[in-house]
């Protein structure tokens, strides 16, 4: 199974759009996490060390930009941690923090969908075994 993008086979326009959605969703999630915890609605005035929560999201960025299939697979699992945080804080917080939490949930769903579609398109249809 090939985990890198092949130079011999150019990506379809659909795959390029999905890749752009995945990278854009990941970058937006990183930016949201930083802005949320440093300026928009930090847990403590003046910023919070909770901004460090975006560090695990920075690790797969290079893999997504290099179109590594394995990275798309594990990002689709990692994103559920941030989805859970968004749901919990969307339920318990009020005001700006609640709106940011709901935005985090939407971005997580976008990123998961893009990663899942990317993997499905790259692997193609699987033959059933008899």
Secondary structure as a PSIPRED ss2 file (coil, helix, strand):
# PSIPRED VFORMAT (PSIPRED V4.0)

   1 X C   1.000  0.000  0.000
   2 X C   1.000  0.000  0.000
   3 X C   1.000  0.000  0.000
   4 X C   1.000  0.000  0.000
   5 X C   1.000  0.000  0.000
   6 X C   1.000  0.000  0.000
   7 X C   1.000  0.000  0.000
   8 X C   1.000  0.000  0.000
   9 X C   1.000  0.000  0.000
  10 X C   1.000  0.000  0.000
  11 X C   1.000  0.000  0.000
  12 X C   1.000  0.000  0.000
  13 X H   0.000  1.000  0.000
  14 X H   0.000  1.000  0.000
  15 X H   0.000  1.000  0.000
  16 X H   0.000  1.000  0.000
  17 X H   0.000  1.000  0.000
  18 X H   0.000  1.000  0.000
  19 X H   0.000  1.000  0.000
  20 X H   0.000  1.000  0.000
  21 X H   0.000  1.000  0.000
  22 X H   0.000  1.000  0.000
  23 X H   0.000  1.000  0.000
  24 X H   0.000  1.000  0.000
  25 X H   0.000  1.000  0.000
  26 X H   0.000  1.000  0.000
  27 X H   0.000  1.000  0.000
  28 X H   0.000  1.000  0.000
  29 X H   0.000  1.000  0.000
  30 X H   0.000  1.000  0.000
  31 X H   0.000  1.000  0.000
  32 X H   0.000  1.000  0.000
  33 X H   0.000  1.000  0.000
  34 X H   0.000  1.000  0.000
  35 X H   0.000  1.000  0.000
  36 X H   0.000  1.000  0.000
  37 X H   0.000  1.000  0.000
  38 X H   0.000  1.000  0.000
  39 X H   0.000  1.000  0.000
  40 X H   0.000  1.000  0.000
  41 X C   1.000  0.000  0.000
  42 X C   1.000  0.000  0.000
  43 X C   1.000  0.000  0.000
  44 X C   1.000  0.000  0.000
  45 X C   1.000  0.000  0.000
  46 X C   1.000  0.000  0.000
  47 X C   1.000  0.000  0.000
  48 X C   1.000  0.000  0.000
  49 X H   0.000  1.000  0.000
  50 X H   0.000  1.000  0.000
  51 X H   0.000  1.000  0.000
  52 X H   0.000  1.000  0.000
  53 X H   0.000  1.000  0.000
  54 X H   0.000  1.000  0.000
  55 X H   0.000  1.000  0.000
  56 X H   0.000  1.000  0.000
  57 X H   0.000  1.000  0.000
  58 X H   0.000  1.000  0.000
  59 X H   0.000  1.000  0.000
  60 X C   1.000  0.000  0.000
  61 X H   0.000  1.000  0.000
  62 X H   0.000  1.000  0.000
  63 X H   0.000  1.000  0.000
  64 X H   0.000  1.000  0.000
  65 X H   0.000  1.000  0.000
  66 X C   1.000  0.000  0.000
  67 X C   1.000  0.000  0.000
  68 X C   1.000  0.000  0.000
  69 X H   0.000  1.000  0.000
  70 X H   0.000  1.000  0.000
  71 X H   0.000  1.000  0.000
  72 X H   0.000  1.000  0.000
  73 X H   0.000  1.000  0.000
  74 X H   0.000  1.000  0.000
  75 X H   0.000  1.000  0.000
  76 X H   0.000  1.000  0.000
  77 X H   0.000  1.000  0.000
  78 X H   0.000  1.000  0.000
  79 X H   0.000  1.000  0.000
  80 X H   0.000  1.000  0.000
  81 X H   0.000  1.000  0.000
  82 X H   0.000  1.000  0.000
  83 X H   0.000  1.000  0.000
  84 X H   0.000  1.000  0.000
  85 X H   0.000  1.000  0.000
  86 X H   0.000  1.000  0.000
  87 X H   0.000  1.000  0.000
  88 X H   0.000  1.000  0.000
  89 X H   0.000  1.000  0.000
  90 X H   0.000  1.000  0.000
  91 X H   0.000  1.000  0.000
  92 X H   0.000  1.000  0.000
  93 X C   1.000  0.000  0.000
  94 X C   1.000  0.000  0.000
  95 X C   1.000  0.000  0.000
  96 X H   0.000  1.000  0.000
  97 X H   0.000  1.000  0.000
  98 X H   0.000  1.000  0.000
  99 X H   0.000  1.000  0.000
 100 X H   0.000  1.000  0.000
 101 X H   0.000  1.000  0.000
 102 X H   0.000  1.000  0.000
 103 X H   0.000  1.000  0.000
 104 X H   0.000  1.000  0.000
 105 X H   0.000  1.000  0.000
 106 X H   0.000  1.000  0.000
 107 X H   0.000  1.000  0.000
 108 X H   0.000  1.000  0.000
 109 X H   0.000  1.000  0.000
 110 X H   0.000  1.000  0.000
 111 X H   0.000  1.000  0.000
 112 X H   0.000  1.000  0.000
 113 X H   0.000  1.000  0.000
 114 X H   0.000  1.000  0.000
 115 X H   0.000  1.000  0.000
 116 X H   0.000  1.000  0.000
 117 X H   0.000  1.000  0.000
 118 X H   0.000  1.000  0.000
 119 X H   0.000  1.000  0.000
 120 X H   0.000  1.000  0.000
 121 X H   0.000  1.000  0.000
 122 X H   0.000  1.000  0.000
 123 X H   0.000  1.000  0.000
 124 X C   1.000  0.000  0.000
 125 X C   1.000  0.000  0.000
 126 X C   1.000  0.000  0.000
 127 X C   1.000  0.000  0.000
 128 X C   1.000  0.000  0.000
 129 X C   1.000  0.000  0.000
 130 X C   1.000  0.000  0.000
